[in-house]
Amino acid sequence: MLSFDEIYQRAANRKGGEDELKALLPKPISRAELIALPDDRALAEMSKGVFRAGFSWRVIEQKWPGFEEAFLEFSPKRLVFETDEFWERLTSDKRIVRHGQKIMAVRHNAQFIIETADQHGSFGKFVAAWPADNIIELWDHLLKHGKRLGGMTGKYFLRTIGKDSFLPSTDVVIALRDAGLEIAENPTSKRDLGRIQDQINTWGEETGLSQTHISRVLAMSAGKNFDLETLHNMAGSDEDA
């Protein structure tokens, strides 16, 4: 395996130096901030990820004020008491993207968040308490208990709300395979994801870097080398690049 120092230096060289690389690393939120995440904002970000999947992210962002209105500001407790007729009307509501299965996913996920909050105090507290060194099990939990949170959707959701985590994006996987980690080109099995988790845990212990920063450095060390202006524009996004 390549050392992480070698990977870090390669990323820094590609981005014009260590200072430039550091400037492109996202600022982490504190555990207290994640704990304080309101359940309606958790549902809003979860739903945004669901509607983005396979669709234009720009269109979803442009229409998002309409989503907030149509889905009652994503209040889980209000939404779970709405009738079938309310949800049926949403399938013809021009304020949103009228995708029946994704609309019903919001209904399911509102209940999921309520049940989680009842057990843990809030959805934010639940996510904050989950150990970052086993994030793949949290992905699995979202897949099993939520709706339409498989693939990259649940992973992007956690990154969006500020949970320290890695993303198995295309460039991250390229960097890991180039470093010598034996994983598939499209690592979706528990075996491969576990190997990635273990390696990132090891690098985290060696460097003191967060999983998010390790993931971002890996991505910037391989694959397409975006220019600095593009990367600055992407720095607040869910993508590693």
trRosetta pair geometry for C-beta under 8 A, 3 or more apart (Angstrom, degrees):
i j d omega theta_ij theta_ji phi_ij phi_ji
1 179 5.6 25 -158 151 75 93
1 180 4.4 -146 -97 69 49 127
1 181 6.8 47 -112 -60 105 70
1 199 7.5 -165 -136 -136 148 118
2 6 4.7 -108 -179 73 106 133
2 7 5.8 115 116 -48 126 92
2 178 7.6 -2 -3 119 138 76
2 179 4.2 -101 33 -141 105 80
2 180 6.2 153 -7 1 71 108
3 6 4.9 103 61 0 79 99
3 7 7.4 -147 100 0 47 86
4 7 5.3 -54 -150 40 45 114
4 8 5.9 50 150 -25 73 104
4 203 4.4 115 -67 -139 144 113
4 206 6.4 147 24 86 131 131
4 207 5.8 -84 98 -47 148 133
4 214 7.3 -51 -141 -134 134 101
4 217 7.9 63 -171 106 97 141
5 8 5.6 -53 -144 36 29 114
5 9 6.3 27 157 -17 64 106
6 9 5.9 -55 -147 37 29 108
6 10 6.4 30 153 -20 63 106
7 10 5.7 -55 -150 35 31 112
7 11 6.5 30 152 -18 65 105
7 175 6.5 84 -145 -177 121 116
7 179 6.2 -14 -74 -91 124 123
7 217 6.5 95 128 135 103 107
7 218 6.4 -10 172 -102 136 63
7 221 5.0 -22 -172 -114 78 173
8 11 5.8 -56 -152 36 31 110
8 12 6.3 30 151 -19 65 107
8 21 7.7 120 -173 145 74 160
8 207 8.0 150 -56 -121 143 146
8 217 5.7 -17 -106 -175 70 139
8 221 7.6 -69 -79 -78 18 130
9 12 5.5 -51 -144 37 34 113
9 13 6.2 37 155 -21 66 104
10 13 5.8 -52 -147 35 30 112
10 14 6.5 30 153 -19 63 106
10 221 4.6 71 95 -149 108 101
11 14 5.8 -57 -150 36 31 111
11 15 6.3 10 158 -4 66 114
11 21 5.6 98 124 -128 97 134
11 217 4.9 -144 9 -165 172 74
11 218 7.7 -70 -69 -68 135 12
11 220 4.3 76 -149 99 108 97
11 221 3.9 -65 -65 -73 88 81
12 15 6.1 -71 -145 47 28 98
12 17 5.9 -17 176 173 93 18
12 18 4.6 -7 -139 -80 136 59
12 20 7.5 126 -152 61 67 88
12 21 4.5 -77 -102 -22 69 145
13 17 7.9 50 -97 -73 32 32
14 220 6.4 178 80 159 128 82
14 221 6.7 165 10 -122 140 38
14 225 5.1 -127 -172 -130 114 122
15 20 4.7 -167 135 111 99 113
15 21 4.7 126 66 -77 142 76
15 24 6.4 -109 -152 3 152 146
15 220 6.0 2 -49 172 124 128
15 228 6.8 104 -163 -89 80 90
15 231 7.4 -52 -127 41 111 171
16 20 4.3 34 74 22 99 165
16 228 6.6 -24 7 -64 139 128
17 20 4.9 93 61 10 79 103
17 21 7.0 -142 100 -7 41 89
18 21 5.5 -54 -147 36 35 113
18 22 6.2 35 156 -20 68 104
19 22 5.8 -53 -148 36 30 110
19 23 6.5 33 153 -23 63 106
20 23 5.7 -54 -151 32 32 114
20 24 6.8 26 153 -17 62 107
20 228 6.4 -71 -165 -113 121 126
21 24 5.9 -66 -158 35 33 108
21 25 7.2 40 148 -32 65 98
21 217 7.2 53 180 -115 120 88
21 220 6.8 156 -135 113 95 152
22 25 5.8 -46 -157 14 40 115
23 232 7.9 -19 132 -98 107 95
24 216 7.3 -172 122 160 92 126
24 220 6.8 106 105 -87 143 156
24 228 7.7 -118 -72 -140 121 75
24 231 5.3 -15 -130 146 128 125
24 232 7.1 -97 -105 -80 84 58
24 235 5.9 -134 -152 -102 61 112
25 212 8.0 115 -170 120 90 94
25 213 5.1 25 -154 -123 128 95
25 216 5.7 143 -120 90 73 147
25 217 7.5 -3 -92 -57 111 85
26 212 6.2 -73 60 151 114 129
26 213 7.7 -144 46 -81 73 71
26 216 6.8 172 4 -62 91 157
26 235 6.2 164 -84 176 77 81
26 236 7.4 123 -118 -102 107 41
28 162 7.1 109 -167 -164 62 91
28 164 6.4 13 -137 -85 127 98
28 210 5.8 130 -70 -40 145 170
28 212 6.3 150 -90 48 101 144
28 213 7.9 -67 -48 -38 112 102
29 33 4.2 -103 172 81 110 139
29 34 6.0 128 106 -50 118 85
29 162 3.7 -21 34 -155 128 142
30 33 4.7 104 56 1 77 99
30 34 7.3 -143 98 -1 46 84
31 34 5.7 -55 -152 38 36 110
31 35 6.3 41 150 -22 67 105
31 128 5.2 108 -163 -163 81 115
32 35 5.6 -51 -147 35 32 115
32 36 6.3 28 154 -17 64 110
33 36 5.7 -61 -149 39 30 110
33 37 7.4 59 147 -51 59 81
33 162 6.6 -53 104 123 112 167
34 37 5.7 -19 -164 -18 41 115
34 124 5.4 178 155 -170 58 96
34 127 6.3 -113 170 94 117 105
34 128 4.3 148 105 -85 117 105
34 161 6.8 92 -131 141 89 94
34 162 5.2 -145 -85 92 99 117
34 163 6.6 101 -132 -79 142 64
35 122 7.3 102 -175 65 59 125
35 124 5.2 124 -154 129 19 108
35 125 5.2 48 -140 -90 81 67
35 128 4.7 -39 -68 -3 74 167
36 124 6.4 -85 54 128 19 161
37 41 5.7 -121 -173 79 84 118
37 42 5.6 92 138 -60 118 96
37 122 7.2 163 74 140 72 127
37 123 7.0 -73 96 84 110 88
37 124 3.4 158 49 -91 95 130
37 127 7.7 -12 43 48 142 129
37 161 6.0 36 -122 -168 159 114
37 162 7.7 -175 -66 37 130 118
38 41 4.7 88 64 7 86 102
38 42 7.1 -148 98 -7 45 85
38 122 7.7 -88 -136 -159 29 132
38 124 7.5 21 -15 -24 12 131
39 42 5.4 -50 -148 34 38 116
39 43 6.4 36 154 -16 68 102
39 76 5.4 -64 139 7 120 127
39 113 5.3 134 -165 157 104 123
39 114 7.5 79 -178 -81 149 54
39 117 5.5 -20 -92 -71 136 146
39 122 5.9 -132 -59 -155 93 87
39 123 5.2 111 -115 8 79 111
39 124 7.6 -119 -72 -13 56 90
40 43 5.8 -53 -149 39 34 109
40 44 6.2 39 150 -24 65 105
40 73 6.0 8 -176 133 139 86
40 74 4.7 126 -170 97 79 87
40 75 5.0 -24 -101 -91 120 50
40 76 6.7 -143 -87 -10 62 77
41 44 5.3 -47 -142 34 36 116
41 45 6.3 32 159 -15 66 104
41 74 7.4 111 -79 90 23 133
41 161 7.7 130 128 -119 98 104
42 45 6.2 -59 -149 39 27 104
42 46 6.2 28 153 -19 63 111
42 113 5.9 151 98 -130 122 132
42 123 4.3 178 118 88 176 141
42 124 6.3 -142 -64 -56 127 78
42 127 7.9 179 -125 -11 127 138
42 161 6.4 32 -114 -109 72 148
43 46 5.5 -56 -143 40 32 115
43 47 6.0 31 158 -19 67 109
43 74 4.4 177 95 174 108 109
43 75 8.0 166 53 -85 146 4
43 76 5.4 169 -49 -64 150 94
43 79 7.8 -173 169 17 159 150
43 106 7.3 82 178 -155 104 81
43 109 6.2 146 -134 121 87 106
43 110 5.8 42 -130 -97 142 68
43 113 5.3 -88 -70 -16 99 163
43 123 8.0 133 -44 10 73 164
44 47 5.9 -58 -147 38 26 108
44 48 6.3 30 153 -23 63 106
44 68 7.1 17 -126 -101 123 85
44 71 8.0 154 -103 93 75 134
44 73 7.9 -42 -75 173 122 50
44 74 4.0 -167 -68 22 82 170
45 48 5.5 -47 -144 32 33 115
45 49 6.6 36 155 -18 62 102
45 157 5.9 126 132 -149 96 81
45 160 5.1 -180 -170 112 124 130
45 161 5.4 145 94 -65 163 96
46 49 5.9 -58 -159 34 30 111
46 50 6.6 30 147 -20 64 105
46 109 5.5 -165 125 170 138 148
46 113 7.6 -162 13 -62 156 123
46 146 7.2 -123 -166 -149 132 142
46 149 7.2 -31 -159 -96 101 116
46 157 5.3 44 -107 -142 60 138
47 50 5.4 -50 -148 33 38 114
47 51 6.3 27 157 -11 69 105
47 67 7.2 170 122 173 126 130
47 71 6.9 134 165 -173 172 176
47 74 6.4 -147 13 -115 141 124
47 105 7.6 152 -119 103 74 98
47 106 5.0 36 -112 -104 121 101
47 109 6.9 -178 -70 73 81 145
48 51 6.1 -60 -146 42 29 103
48 52 6.1 34 154 -25 65 110
48 60 6.4 123 -157 155 78 129
48 64 7.0 12 -110 -116 112 116
48 67 7.6 118 -88 116 77 163
48 160 7.7 -160 78 170 122 169
49 52 5.6 -54 -143 34 30 114
49 53 6.8 45 157 -39 62 95
49 149 7.7 55 104 -119 127 74
49 153 4.8 126 150 -165 109 82
49 154 7.5 126 132 -75 150 27
49 156 5.4 163 -129 88 120 109
49 157 4.4 -83 -16 -71 163 93
49 160 6.9 -153 -63 4 115 149
50 53 6.1 -45 -162 8 30 115
50 102 5.3 155 142 -150 107 96
50 105 5.2 -169 -163 105 154 143
50 106 7.2 -163 64 -63 152 74
50 109 7.6 -145 -40 -20 148 154
50 147 7.8 31 -115 101 140 79
50 148 4.8 77 -134 105 106 126
50 149 7.3 -52 -82 -76 95 65
50 153 6.1 64 -88 -165 50 139
51 55 6.4 -52 159 49 62 144
51 60 5.2 144 113 -123 110 127
51 67 7.4 -122 3 -110 168 145
51 96 7.8 -98 -123 -172 148 98
51 97 5.6 138 -159 45 114 131
51 99 7.2 156 -125 39 79 131
51 102 5.5 109 -91 169 68 144
52 55 6.0 -139 -160 61 27 93
52 57 5.0 29 -143 -103 110 79
52 60 5.2 -91 -84 10 74 166
52 153 7.7 158 67 -120 95 90
52 156 7.8 -93 78 105 140 153
53 148 7.1 -159 34 169 154 108
53 151 7.0 108 -139 76 128 138
53 152 7.8 161 -113 67 99 84
53 153 5.0 -30 -71 -82 129 117
55 59 6.7 -91 155 62 101 121
55 60 6.4 99 106 -47 118 112
55 97 6.6 26 -159 -142 163 166
56 59 4.0 73 86 5 113 108
56 60 6.9 176 95 -10 62 81
57 60 5.7 -55 -153 36 37 112
57 61 6.3 37 151 -20 69 105
58 61 5.7 -54 -149 36 32 111
58 62 6.4 32 153 -20 65 106
59 62 5.7 -56 -148 36 32 112
59 63 6.2 13 160 -5 67 112
59 97 7.4 85 126 -73 116 119
60 63 6.2 -69 -144 47 27 99
60 64 6.4 55 152 -64 63 89
60 67 7.8 21 -167 -35 76 146
60 97 7.0 -43 -98 -21 80 132
61 64 5.6 -26 -151 -19 31 120
63 66 5.0 -52 -179 42 76 118
63 67 6.2 85 124 -29 85 96
63 95 7.0 144 -173 167 99 53
63 96 6.5 129 150 -120 127 38
63 97 6.8 122 85 -37 158 81
64 67 5.1 -47 -148 31 45 117
64 68 6.5 49 155 -23 71 97
65 68 5.6 -49 -152 30 35 114
65 69 6.7 32 152 -15 65 103
66 69 5.7 -53 -149 38 36 110
66 70 6.0 30 156 -17 69 110
66 94 8.0 -73 -172 111 148 56
66 95 3.1 -161 -175 -179 114 91
66 96 5.8 -161 121 -61 105 60
67 70 5.8 -60 -140 41 28 107
67 71 5.9 -3 170 8 67 115
67 95 7.0 -175 -55 133 36 96
67 96 5.1 95 -94 -106 71 100
68 71 6.7 -71 -136 52 19 90
68 73 5.6 27 -177 -105 85 52
68 74 6.9 -61 -128 -14 64 94
69 73 7.8 23 -91 -55 28 64
69 95 6.1 -78 70 171 113 159
70 90 6.1 111 170 -125 116 98
70 93 5.2 123 -130 142 133 153
70 95 4.8 174 -49 83 121 127
70 96 5.0 -95 45 -33 163 122
71 74 5.2 31 118 -74 117 63
71 79 6.7 2 -174 -94 81 126
71 90 7.8 57 -78 -122 74 138
71 96 7.7 85 -32 -80 98 146
71 106 6.0 -89 -129 175 133 153
72 75 5.3 -74 124 32 102 98
72 78 4.7 -128 139 108 147 137
72 79 6.0 -178 54 -68 127 81
72 82 7.7 -173 -13 -56 147 135
73 78 8.0 58 55 41 86 146
74 79 7.4 -14 -152 -37 36 137
74 106 7.8 -104 -122 -160 85 114
74 110 7.9 -156 -168 -96 66 102
75 78 3.9 53 91 16 118 112
75 79 6.3 162 83 -17 62 87
76 79 5.8 -63 -144 39 29 109
76 80 6.3 24 165 -21 68 107
76 110 4.1 168 -136 -161 76 82
76 111 7.5 171 -168 -57 105 25
76 113 4.8 -128 -93 81 152 119
76 114 4.9 -175 144 -56 131 93
76 117 7.7 150 67 7 155 141
77 80 6.4 -48 -139 30 27 106
77 81 7.2 15 162 -8 56 110
77 114 6.6 122 -78 -102 67 121
78 81 6.4 -77 -164 40 31 102
78 82 7.1 43 146 -41 67 99
79 82 5.7 -42 -157 5 41 118
79 106 7.0 -99 -169 141 151 97
79 107 6.5 -150 157 -114 111 59
79 110 4.3 -111 86 -127 129 167
80 107 7.5 123 -101 -161 56 71
80 110 5.2 -161 -57 121 87 118
80 111 5.4 115 -109 -79 120 78
80 114 6.2 -27 -32 -17 153 154
82 86 3.8 -81 173 63 115 158
82 87 6.6 126 115 -40 117 83
82 107 7.9 -109 64 -115 110 104
83 86 5.1 117 57 -3 67 97
83 87 7.7 -138 102 5 46 85
84 87 5.9 -61 -157 42 39 107
84 88 6.1 42 148 -24 71 108
85 88 5.4 -53 -144 37 33 115
85 89 6.4 39 155 -24 65 101
86 89 6.0 -54 -155 29 28 111
86 90 7.0 33 148 -25 60 102
87 90 5.6 -45 -156 22 38 118
87 91 7.6 46 149 -26 60 94
87 103 6.4 141 -165 141 86 112
87 104 6.6 70 -177 -94 132 73
87 107 5.9 -1 -105 -64 137 140
88 91 6.0 -46 -168 16 41 114
89 92 6.5 -75 -168 46 44 92
89 93 6.3 63 138 -52 75 103
90 93 4.9 -39 -142 5 45 127
90 96 6.7 -5 -171 48 91 141
90 98 7.6 174 143 -123 61 76
90 103 5.0 159 113 -154 126 138
91 98 5.5 86 -172 -165 46 97
91 100 5.1 18 -115 -93 119 85
91 103 6.1 -134 -77 28 72 164
92 98 6.3 50 -95 -130 23 141
93 96 5.4 36 97 27 106 99
93 98 6.7 161 52 -91 59 98
94 98 7.6 -30 -92 -44 40 119
96 103 7.6 106 117 -93 143 103
97 102 7.2 0 96 77 108 144
98 103 7.5 -4 -151 -45 45 131
99 102 4.1 36 96 25 114 115
99 103 6.4 165 82 -20 58 86
100 103 5.6 -57 -146 34 29 113
100 104 6.4 20 160 -12 65 107
101 104 5.9 -57 -148 41 31 107
101 105 6.5 43 148 -30 63 101
101 148 7.3 125 140 -66 98 135
102 105 5.2 -43 -150 24 37 120
102 106 7.3 47 150 -23 60 91
102 148 6.5 -59 -112 42 68 178
103 106 6.0 -47 -167 21 37 112
103 107 7.4 35 141 -14 63 100
104 107 5.2 -43 -157 31 49 117
104 108 6.5 48 147 -17 71 101
104 147 7.5 -89 115 144 76 158
105 108 5.6 -53 -147 39 37 111
105 109 5.9 30 156 -16 69 111
105 147 4.0 -158 -137 109 80 115
105 148 4.4 -29 -123 18 150 126
106 109 5.9 -59 -140 43 28 106
106 110 6.3 39 156 -29 63 102
107 110 5.9 -49 -152 25 27 114
107 111 7.2 22 152 -11 59 103
108 111 6.0 -62 -163 37 35 108
108 112 6.4 37 144 -23 68 108
108 146 7.2 117 120 -167 105 50
108 147 3.9 66 84 -15 141 141
109 112 4.9 -46 -143 35 43 121
109 113 6.3 44 157 -20 69 99
109 146 5.4 32 -107 -149 94 92
109 147 5.6 -118 -50 35 87 94
109 149 7.6 119 -100 -47 122 119
110 113 6.0 -53 -150 35 29 108
110 114 6.5 30 151 -18 62 106
111 114 5.6 -53 -147 36 33 112
111 115 6.3 31 156 -17 67 106
112 115 6.0 -58 -148 38 26 108
112 116 6.3 25 154 -17 63 109
112 145 5.5 130 -139 143 116 93
112 146 5.1 100 -178 -99 174 66
112 147 7.4 -165 -26 -5 140 83
113 116 5.6 -55 -145 39 31 111
113 117 6.1 32 156 -19 66 108
113 123 4.9 -37 -149 -65 89 137
114 117 5.8 -56 -145 38 28 110
114 118 6.3 34 154 -24 64 105
115 118 5.7 -49 -148 31 31 115
115 119 6.7 22 155 -12 61 107
116 119 6.0 -65 -155 40 31 106
116 120 6.0 -22 167 23 70 115
116 123 5.1 63 99 -102 126 77
116 126 5.1 -55 172 -27 111 166
116 145 7.9 108 -64 135 110 145
117 120 6.6 -79 -126 58 25 79
117 121 6.7 -71 -163 101 63 22
117 122 5.0 7 -128 -123 94 33
117 123 5.4 -47 -66 -39 89 69
117 126 7.6 -103 -80 -19 45 122
119 126 7.4 60 83 -89 98 121
120 123 7.6 91 71 -98 121 25
120 125 5.0 -175 143 94 102 107
120 126 4.0 108 79 -73 166 90
120 129 7.1 -142 -158 20 128 140
121 125 4.5 10 72 37 109 161
121 126 7.8 174 49 -42 75 75
122 125 4.6 101 54 2 81 100
122 126 7.1 -141 94 -5 47 85
123 126 5.5 -52 -154 33 38 116
123 127 6.4 31 153 -14 69 105
124 127 6.0 -57 -146 39 32 105
124 128 6.0 31 157 -21 67 111
124 161 7.6 -142 -110 169 84 130
125 128 5.7 -56 -140 38 29 112
125 129 6.2 27 161 -21 64 110
126 129 6.2 -64 -153 34 24 107
126 130 7.0 31 151 -33 60 102
127 130 5.8 -48 -157 14 36 115
127 138 7.4 87 -133 -157 72 138
127 158 6.9 -173 -154 -129 126 90
127 161 6.9 25 118 101 166 136
127 163 5.4 -93 167 -83 114 127
128 163 7.6 -136 -86 -105 45 87
130 134 7.5 -116 172 77 86 90
130 135 7.4 95 132 -109 116 58
130 137 7.9 -157 -164 84 116 95
130 138 4.8 79 167 -83 155 129
130 163 7.5 6 64 -149 114 129
131 134 5.0 50 83 27 104 97
131 135 8.0 -118 104 -56 57 59
132 135 5.7 1 -159 -55 49 105
132 163 7.5 174 -100 170 92 82
132 164 4.4 -24 -109 93 142 107
132 165 6.4 -141 -143 -79 90 58
132 210 7.6 -63 169 -161 165 81
132 211 5.2 -162 168 -4 120 135
133 197 7.2 106 -180 176 53 100
133 201 4.8 71 -143 -112 99 117
133 204 7.4 -141 -95 62 95 151
133 211 7.9 -173 -83 -63 49 129
134 137 4.9 -3 153 18 100 116
134 138 7.3 116 112 -17 73 89
134 197 7.0 59 -116 -176 38 143
135 138 5.3 -52 -158 34 51 114
135 139 6.6 58 144 -23 73 96
135 158 7.4 148 -162 134 114 162
135 163 7.6 138 -127 141 116 117
135 164 7.9 -127 -77 103 132 64
135 165 4.5 141 -146 -125 157 98
135 166 6.9 157 57 28 149 75
135 197 6.7 -170 43 -117 82 113
135 211 6.8 157 -19 143 143 169
136 139 5.4 -43 -153 30 40 116
136 140 6.6 42 148 -20 64 102
136 190 7.3 127 152 -139 135 71
136 193 4.7 134 -127 143 140 120
136 194 6.5 -120 55 -78 165 57
136 196 8.0 121 -66 70 129 100
136 197 5.2 -89 -16 -57 121 141
137 140 5.3 -48 -149 35 39 115
137 141 6.4 46 148 -25 65 100
138 141 5.4 -45 -147 31 37 115
138 142 6.6 39 153 -18 64 100
138 158 6.9 92 122 -98 128 150
138 163 7.7 -136 127 165 159 154
138 165 7.9 -106 68 -101 133 132
139 142 5.9 -56 -155 35 32 110
139 143 6.4 33 149 -20 65 107
139 154 5.5 131 -142 104 70 127
139 155 6.0 7 -110 -74 118 83
139 158 7.7 -87 -81 -11 75 144
139 193 7.9 -106 57 -174 146 152
140 143 5.5 -53 -149 35 34 115
140 144 6.2 26 157 -15 67 109
141 144 6.0 -60 -144 40 28 105
141 145 5.9 -10 171 12 67 117
142 145 6.7 -73 -129 53 20 86
142 146 4.8 -14 -172 16 65 128
142 149 4.3 -106 151 131 102 139
142 154 3.9 141 108 -142 146 139
142 157 7.4 165 -151 63 156 135
142 158 7.8 -121 -44 -48 153 109
143 146 7.0 -31 -80 50 10 90
143 149 5.8 -139 -86 89 44 89
143 150 4.7 67 -123 -88 102 80
143 154 6.3 -98 -57 -13 71 158
146 149 3.9 34 92 0 130 141
146 154 6.9 145 58 -96 143 116
148 153 6.4 -31 144 92 73 168
149 153 5.3 -131 -141 99 41 110
149 154 3.8 71 169 -70 92 104
149 157 6.9 -46 -141 10 102 148
150 153 6.6 44 63 37 33 107
150 154 6.6 13 -81 -4 15 115
151 154 7.7 130 64 15 52 82
151 155 8.0 -104 118 12 48 107
152 155 5.1 -68 -157 48 55 116
152 156 5.6 54 148 -24 87 104
152 167 7.5 49 -146 -158 103 101
152 169 7.9 65 -124 -92 134 71
153 156 6.1 -57 -147 37 26 106
153 157 6.4 30 153 -24 62 107
154 157 5.4 -51 -148 31 34 118
154 158 6.6 34 156 -19 65 100
155 158 6.1 -54 -154 32 30 107
155 159 6.7 25 151 -13 63 107
155 165 7.0 -155 -156 132 76 138
155 167 5.7 120 154 -121 123 80
155 168 7.4 -85 -141 25 165 81
156 159 5.6 -58 -150 41 35 111
156 160 6.0 41 152 -27 69 106
156 167 7.4 53 -81 -117 62 125
156 238 4.2 49 -154 169 96 148
157 160 5.6 -55 -148 32 29 114
157 161 6.6 12 161 -7 64 106
158 161 6.3 -63 -148 42 29 99
158 163 4.1 -57 180 53 91 131
158 165 5.2 38 117 8 126 156
159 162 7.8 57 179 -64 30 14
159 163 6.8 -81 -76 58 29 79
159 165 5.9 -110 -74 62 78 110
159 167 6.3 -7 -58 -63 148 115
159 212 7.1 134 -131 -116 93 108
159 238 5.1 116 90 -146 123 83
160 238 5.3 -32 -67 -90 89 111
164 210 5.0 -107 -144 -171 121 114
164 211 5.1 110 158 40 90 101
164 212 5.3 -104 -142 -20 66 103
165 211 5.5 -19 -134 105 13 131
165 212 6.4 44 49 -72 40 80
165 215 7.5 16 120 -21 49 154
166 172 6.9 145 175 -162 104 153
166 196 6.9 -147 97 149 146 112
166 197 7.6 -170 36 -99 129 59
166 200 5.2 -93 -44 -121 150 170
166 211 4.8 -98 -42 170 81 100
166 212 7.2 -157 -83 -87 46 33
166 214 6.5 -47 -93 83 111 99
166 215 3.8 167 -136 -76 76 123
167 172 6.1 161 90 -12 70 155
167 215 5.4 103 27 177 70 141
167 219 7.7 10 72 -57 105 134
167 238 7.7 130 -91 159 152 78
167 239 7.6 -155 115 -148 166 36
167 240 4.9 179 60 -9 124 118
168 172 5.8 -134 -141 87 32 128
168 173 5.8 55 -176 -61 80 100
168 187 5.9 -112 -167 70 142 106
168 193 6.9 -79 -53 -112 150 85
168 196 6.2 17 -94 172 109 175
169 172 4.7 94 51 8 75 106
169 173 7.0 -144 91 -6 36 88
169 215 7.9 97 14 177 102 104
169 219 5.9 24 68 -105 126 123
169 239 6.7 94 -109 -158 152 73
169 240 4.8 -168 18 54 144 104
169 241 7.9 -70 129 -70 162 51
170 173 6.0 -62 -153 37 27 108
170 174 6.4 29 152 -20 64 106
170 223 6.3 109 113 -109 93 145
171 174 5.4 -48 -146 34 36 115
171 175 6.4 37 155 -19 66 104
171 218 7.3 147 124 123 83 76
171 219 4.1 79 98 -147 119 73
171 220 7.6 64 143 -49 141 25
171 222 5.3 162 -169 86 80 87
171 223 3.4 -91 -111 9 96 150
171 224 7.2 -93 -85 31 123 70
171 240 6.5 -140 65 111 111 100
171 241 6.8 99 23 -132 153 35
172 175 5.8 -57 -152 37 30 110
172 176 6.3 28 153 -18 65 108
172 215 5.7 -15 -112 -159 136 77
172 218 4.7 62 -131 108 72 122
172 219 4.9 -32 -62 -72 75 83
172 222 8.0 147 -86 56 15 119
172 240 5.8 49 -48 89 112 149
173 176 5.7 -54 -144 37 32 111
173 177 6.2 29 158 -15 67 106
173 183 7.0 -115 -149 99 91 126
173 185 6.8 96 145 -166 133 41
173 186 7.6 20 -163 -99 169 31
173 187 6.1 -180 -121 9 120 109
174 177 6.1 -60 -147 40 26 106
174 178 6.1 25 155 -18 64 112
174 222 4.3 -168 104 139 109 136
174 223 5.1 133 47 -57 152 92
175 178 5.7 -58 -145 40 28 112
175 179 6.2 30 154 -23 64 107
175 218 4.1 171 88 -176 151 84
175 219 6.7 -115 -8 -75 139 26
175 221 5.0 86 -121 75 128 105
175 222 3.9 -165 -71 4 82 135
175 223 7.5 -67 -41 -12 89 95
176 179 5.6 -54 -148 34 30 112
176 181 4.4 -41 167 44 90 134
176 183 6.3 4 118 33 125 131
176 196 6.3 -23 -136 -115 163 93
176 199 6.9 120 -141 86 110 155
176 218 6.5 19 -51 -163 79 137
177 180 7.9 112 179 -22 29 8
177 181 6.2 -84 -87 64 36 80
177 183 6.3 -111 -81 57 86 86
177 185 7.3 5 -63 -98 158 58
178 222 6.0 171 15 -103 146 139
181 195 6.1 145 -174 144 109 115
181 196 7.0 87 161 -91 154 62
181 199 5.6 -49 -100 -56 134 164
182 195 7.1 -89 70 -174 68 162
183 187 4.5 -10 170 -86 118 133
183 192 4.3 103 -145 -150 98 101
183 195 5.6 -170 -76 80 106 133
183 196 6.4 36 -81 -55 159 94
184 187 4.9 150 57 -83 84 63
184 188 7.6 -50 70 16 133 67
184 189 7.1 86 9 12 131 107
184 192 5.5 -63 19 -93 91 154
187 192 3.5 -144 -153 139 103 136
187 193 6.0 152 144 -62 105 62
187 195 7.9 -107 -153 56 142 107
187 196 6.4 125 119 -33 156 129
188 192 7.0 39 36 58 25 129
188 193 7.3 6 -163 -43 19 110
189 192 4.8 89 59 10 87 98
189 193 6.8 -162 89 -1 43 88
190 193 5.8 -59 -139 46 31 107
190 194 5.8 38 158 -26 66 110
191 194 5.8 -59 -150 35 22 113
191 195 6.7 23 152 -20 60 104
192 195 5.6 -52 -152 32 34 112
192 196 6.6 34 151 -17 65 102
193 196 5.6 -51 -151 35 36 112
193 197 6.3 39 150 -20 66 105
194 197 5.5 -51 -145 36 33 113
194 198 6.2 34 155 -20 65 105
195 198 5.8 -52 -146 36 30 111
195 199 6.4 27 157 -17 64 107
196 199 6.0 -60 -149 37 30 107
196 200 6.2 22 158 -13 67 109
197 200 6.0 -61 -145 41 27 105
197 201 6.1 32 155 -23 65 108
198 201 5.6 -54 -148 34 29 115
198 202 6.5 32 152 -22 63 103
199 202 5.6 -51 -152 32 34 114
199 203 6.5 29 152 -13 66 104
200 203 5.7 -52 -145 41 36 109
200 204 6.1 44 151 -26 65 104
200 211 5.7 64 153 -132 128 88
200 214 5.3 142 -149 109 94 146
200 215 7.1 13 -127 -63 139 80
201 204 5.5 -54 -149 33 30 116
201 205 6.6 29 154 -18 64 103
202 205 5.9 -56 -153 34 30 108
202 206 6.4 24 152 -15 65 110
203 206 5.5 -58 -144 40 35 111
203 207 5.8 1 167 6 71 117
203 209 7.2 -29 136 53 93 111
203 214 5.4 124 104 -133 128 138
204 207 6.6 -71 -131 51 22 88
204 208 7.4 71 -179 -100 55 7
204 209 6.1 -111 -120 70 61 66
204 210 7.2 18 -127 -147 109 15
204 211 6.2 -25 -80 -71 134 68
204 214 6.2 -84 -71 -34 80 146
207 214 7.3 139 59 -86 141 105
209 213 4.5 -115 -178 86 108 123
209 214 5.2 130 107 -56 123 85
209 217 7.5 -15 171 -2 162 139
210 213 4.7 93 56 9 83 100
210 214 7.0 -146 94 -4 44 85
211 214 5.7 -53 -145 38 33 112
211 215 6.1 36 155 -21 65 108
212 215 5.8 -58 -151 36 27 113
212 216 6.4 23 154 -16 64 108
213 216 5.7 -53 -143 38 33 109
213 217 6.2 34 157 -19 66 105
214 217 5.9 -56 -147 37 29 110
214 218 6.3 33 154 -21 63 106
215 218 5.8 -54 -151 33 29 114
215 219 6.5 27 153 -18 63 107
215 240 5.4 -107 141 -92 95 149
216 219 5.7 -55 -150 36 33 112
216 220 6.3 22 156 -12 67 109
216 240 5.1 -146 -103 -134 57 98
217 220 5.9 -62 -144 43 31 103
217 221 6.3 34 155 -28 65 109
218 221 5.8 -62 -151 29 28 113
218 222 7.1 -20 167 17 62 109
218 240 7.5 10 71 166 86 145
219 222 7.1 -92 -154 51 25 81
219 223 6.9 -34 -167 35 63 131
219 240 3.7 170 -31 146 162 108
219 241 5.7 2 143 -20 128 5
220 225 8.0 74 -164 -126 64 69
220 231 7.6 56 -111 -129 116 142
220 240 7.8 -111 -34 174 74 87
220 241 7.0 47 -79 108 77 44
224 241 7.9 -37 78 -164 97 86
226 230 4.3 -114 179 89 112 125
226 231 4.9 138 100 -57 119 89
226 234 7.1 12 128 15 168 143
226 241 5.6 13 3 152 141 116
227 230 5.1 91 59 11 75 104
227 231 7.0 -149 96 -5 36 93
228 231 5.7 -60 -145 41 32 110
228 232 6.2 37 157 -23 68 103
229 232 5.8 -51 -149 32 29 111
229 233 6.7 27 152 -16 62 106
230 233 5.7 -60 -156 37 32 111
230 234 6.3 20 151 -12 67 112
231 234 5.5 -61 -143 44 35 107
231 235 6.4 62 152 -58 65 87
231 241 6.2 -164 -117 98 83 114
232 235 5.5 -24 -151 -14 33 121
234 237 4.9 -56 -165 22 65 124
234 239 6.1 -55 -174 68 116 111
234 241 5.2 -6 124 32 153 149
237 241 8.0 36 69 -10 120 125
